[in-house]
Amino acid sequence: MKKEEIRSLIVYALLIVAALIVGLTVVRPAMASAPSSMGQILFLIIVVIIAYLFNAIGLEILHVIGAKLGGYKVTSLNILWLCFHNDGKNWKVGFKDFNGVCGEIRIAPHKEKLNPNLLSWLPLFGFAAELAGCVVINTLVKGNPETTVGWLSPAALIFLLISSLIAFYNFVPLKLESLTDGYRIRLFTKPVNIEAYNQMLVIQEKQRLGEKVEKIPVFSEITEYTAEINTAAMNERVEKEQYEEAIGILNHLLENKKVINGNDVNRLIAQRVYLAILTSSLEEAKKVYDEICPIEARRFIVNDNNLSTIRAYILIAGLLEGSESEVAFAKTKIEKAKKRASASVIKTEEKLLDKSLDIVYKAHPKWKKEDAAN
């Protein structure tokens, strides 16, 4: 399981606990003001649904406005599985999964002057406005016991609870399974990350349109985010068989591994061994493997469901460890890894996987025959 997925599960668990505590201690007592003709349970369900829809739609609309004001164009907008996406010529509508709790927006640079901060700060101001509105409504209604709209008090509290839960997820300053506004706000405190973010959007847009991505730039300052750009640049050089340049990029990343999360460091180690096998003798590659790949990293590489790690492990298992069974095990993970991979990298990784298998089978012709027989 990815580190981002573990973080997301922890955040979801915190949201559930918070919802139960606030619901039982704050919302439940206020439910006495719910319309008697409707019933408390039905009233609760209706208001929760309305509040969730209002906040989900509002959040993504604010993202769209923020993106437009920041100089970006929207290429895809997913609100609760209803996805509007542009194929490069026309807008289409369909249903599609998304990461997060409300939806997902994808953008691309549109103007020369770009400001990605508006994309994340506008929803924060929107939440603050909703928070203030709910507090004012609840205060006014509770301060007037003779009012005929007492039900507005529990409704405001429910809206406040739902919006706060969504805001908590959206503004947690951690990298979760989705790119949250909180993570972006933290990311953009460094100018180099803004430059890297815009560069990543350019790359993703070209990949989306099926255009060739020219030489991806390499950042000298390594952060958690520039590391992603440099890794993409390294993979691009590997695809073009510019191995020495790829090794240079990779070594610089490993020299700054303290700012990169552990799983990604292990994947970089796998790529360094992979490149050592491709560019040097097996004896020298084995020396690199022993020097930079501790037992924890080896366990990770064996079990990782990442296409680039799998192709690296095929060479490690086949040439450095001479294990036919481990090569076979690595192959069983390929289809599952494809489902988790970005569509833009699958074609390249398939080519590199085939290359790894060809190298192994050339060294062990008998394995190829046995594999064909099975």
Secondary structure, 3 states (H helix, E strand, C coil): CCHHHHHHHHHHHHHHHHHHHHHHHHHHHHHHHCCCCCCHHHHHHHHHHHHHHHHHHHHHHHHHHHHHHCCEEEEEEEECCEEEEECCCCEEEEECCCCCCCEEEEEEECCCCCCCHHHHHHHHHHHHHHHHHHHHHHHHHHCCCCCCCCCHHHHHHHHHHHHHHHHHHHHCCCCCCCCCHHHHHHHCCCHHHHHHHHHHHHHHHHHHCCCCCCCCCCCCCCCCCHHHHHHHHHHHHHHCCCHHHHHHHHHHHHHCHHHCCHHHHHHHHHHHHHHHHHHCCHHHHHHHHHHHCCHHHHHHHHHCCCHHHHHHHHHHHHHHCCCHHHHHHHHHCHHHHHHHCCHHHHHHHHHHHHHHHHHHHHHCHHHHHHHHHC
